[in-house]
């Protein structure tokens, strides 16, 4: 039996869907679970993609995440998603930290917490400005 470590990148194949999540085949050797409340994209049975070991359970099964484990990795990924969305919408998104979690999940494919962390980093680095009704991209002129 292969040994897995938390944070390890693995290949997954989407299996069956249930109320709590999606059963996946991990590296074609064992079963894992992607929890529904952590999936921010549409998945189809049989789809192959990258996942990350979130937890190795006592029963030998794995909890899997689609995002790299750890604060640093997810922030940069989510910052890129927000920047791409801003560029696609003429530099403005009508989403704030007061927006509904479902709105953020639907519009940007991330949790509200991830959104707030990513926007905070972009704001600190003077890439965006926060306005009352959304976030605006600051265009850098070189």
C-alpha positions as CSV (number, residue, x, y, z in Angstrom):
1,X,0.0,0.0,0.0
2,X,1.3,3.4,-1.0
3,X,2.0,5.9,1.8
4,X,0.5,9.3,1.4
5,X,1.5,12.5,3.1
6,X,-0.6,15.6,3.8
7,X,0.0,18.2,1.1
8,X,1.2,15.6,-1.5
9,X,0.0,16.2,-5.0
10,X,-2.0,13.2,-6.4
11,X,-3.8,12.2,-9.5
12,X,-7.5,11.7,-9.0
13,X,-10.4,10.3,-11.0
14,X,-13.9,11.6,-10.1
15,X,-16.2,8.8,-9.0
16,X,-19.6,8.8,-7.4
17,X,-21.4,11.9,-6.0
18,X,-23.2,11.8,-2.6
19,X,-24.6,14.4,-0.2
20,X,-21.3,15.0,1.6
21,X,-19.1,14.9,-1.4
22,X,-17.5,13.1,-4.3
23,X,-15.7,9.8,-4.0
24,X,-12.4,9.8,-6.0
25,X,-9.8,7.3,-6.9
26,X,-6.4,8.5,-5.8
27,X,-3.4,7.6,-7.9
28,X,-5.4,4.6,-9.0
29,X,-4.7,2.8,-5.7
30,X,-7.1,4.0,-3.0
31,X,-10.3,5.9,-2.3
32,X,-10.5,9.5,-1.3
33,X,-13.3,12.0,-0.6
34,X,-13.7,15.5,-2.0
35,X,-16.1,17.4,0.3
36,X,-18.9,19.2,-1.5
37,X,-18.4,22.4,0.5
38,X,-14.8,22.6,-0.8
39,X,-15.5,22.1,-4.5
40,X,-15.8,25.3,-6.5
41,X,-16.0,23.9,-10.0
42,X,-18.2,21.5,-12.0
43,X,-16.9,18.0,-12.0
44,X,-18.0,15.0,-14.0
45,X,-17.7,11.3,-13.3
46,X,-14.6,9.9,-14.8
47,X,-12.9,13.3,-15.0
48,X,-9.1,13.2,-14.2
49,X,-7.4,16.0,-12.4
50,X,-4.9,16.9,-9.8
51,X,-5.7,16.8,-6.1
52,X,-3.9,17.2,-2.9
53,X,-3.9,15.0,0.2
54,X,-5.7,17.0,2.9
55,X,-5.9,14.2,5.6
56,X,-5.0,10.6,5.9
57,X,-7.8,9.0,7.8
58,X,-7.6,6.1,10.3
59,X,-9.6,3.8,7.9
60,X,-6.9,4.3,5.2
61,X,-9.1,6.6,3.1
62,X,-7.9,10.1,2.2
63,X,-9.6,13.5,2.4
64,X,-8.6,15.3,-0.8
65,X,-8.6,19.0,-1.8
66,X,-8.5,20.5,-5.3
67,X,-6.4,23.4,-3.9
68,X,-2.8,23.0,-2.8
69,X,-2.7,22.7,1.0
70,X,-1.4,25.7,2.9
71,X,-2.1,29.4,3.0
72,X,0.6,30.6,0.6
73,X,-0.4,28.4,-2.3
74,X,-4.1,29.1,-2.3
75,X,-3.6,32.9,-2.0
76,X,-1.6,33.3,-5.1
77,X,-3.9,31.0,-7.1
78,X,-7.0,32.9,-5.9
79,X,-5.3,36.3,-6.5
80,X,-4.7,35.2,-10.1
81,X,-8.4,34.1,-10.4
82,X,-9.5,37.5,-9.1
83,X,-7.2,39.4,-11.4
84,X,-8.4,37.4,-14.4
85,X,-12.0,38.1,-13.5
86,X,-11.2,41.8,-13.1
87,X,-9.6,41.9,-16.5
88,X,-12.5,40.1,-18.1
89,X,-14.9,42.7,-16.6
90,X,-13.1,45.9,-17.6
91,X,-11.2,46.1,-14.3
92,X,-14.2,46.1,-11.9
93,X,-16.1,43.4,-10.0
94,X,-19.3,44.3,-8.0
95,X,-18.2,41.9,-5.2
96,X,-17.1,43.0,-1.7
97,X,-16.4,41.3,1.6
98,X,-20.1,42.0,2.3
99,X,-21.2,39.8,-0.7
100,X,-23.0,36.6,0.0
101,X,-20.7,33.5,0.1
102,X,-22.8,31.9,-2.6
103,X,-22.3,34.9,-4.9
104,X,-18.6,34.7,-4.5
105,X,-18.6,31.0,-5.0
106,X,-20.7,31.3,-8.2
107,X,-18.9,34.3,-9.7
108,X,-15.3,33.5,-8.7
109,X,-15.2,29.8,-7.9
110,X,-13.8,30.2,-4.4
111,X,-14.9,30.5,-0.8
112,X,-15.6,33.8,0.9
113,X,-12.6,33.3,3.1
114,X,-10.3,32.7,0.2
115,X,-11.7,35.7,-1.6
116,X,-11.2,38.0,1.4
117,X,-7.6,36.7,1.9
118,X,-6.8,37.1,-1.8
119,X,-8.3,40.6,-2.1
120,X,-6.4,41.6,1.1
121,X,-3.1,40.6,-0.5
122,X,-3.9,42.4,-3.8
123,X,-4.9,45.5,-1.8
124,X,-1.8,45.4,0.3
125,X,0.3,45.2,-2.9
126,X,-1.6,48.1,-4.4
127,X,-3.0,46.1,-7.3
128,X,-6.6,46.8,-6.5
129,X,-8.6,49.5,-4.7
130,X,-11.6,48.7,-2.6
131,X,-14.7,50.7,-3.4
132,X,-18.1,50.7,-1.6
133,X,-19.7,48.6,-4.3
134,X,-16.8,46.4,-5.5
135,X,-13.1,46.1,-6.2
136,X,-11.3,47.9,-9.0
137,X,-8.1,47.0,-10.7
138,X,-5.4,49.7,-10.6
139,X,-3.6,49.7,-14.0
140,X,0.1,50.1,-13.7
141,X,1.7,52.3,-16.3
142,X,5.3,51.5,-16.9
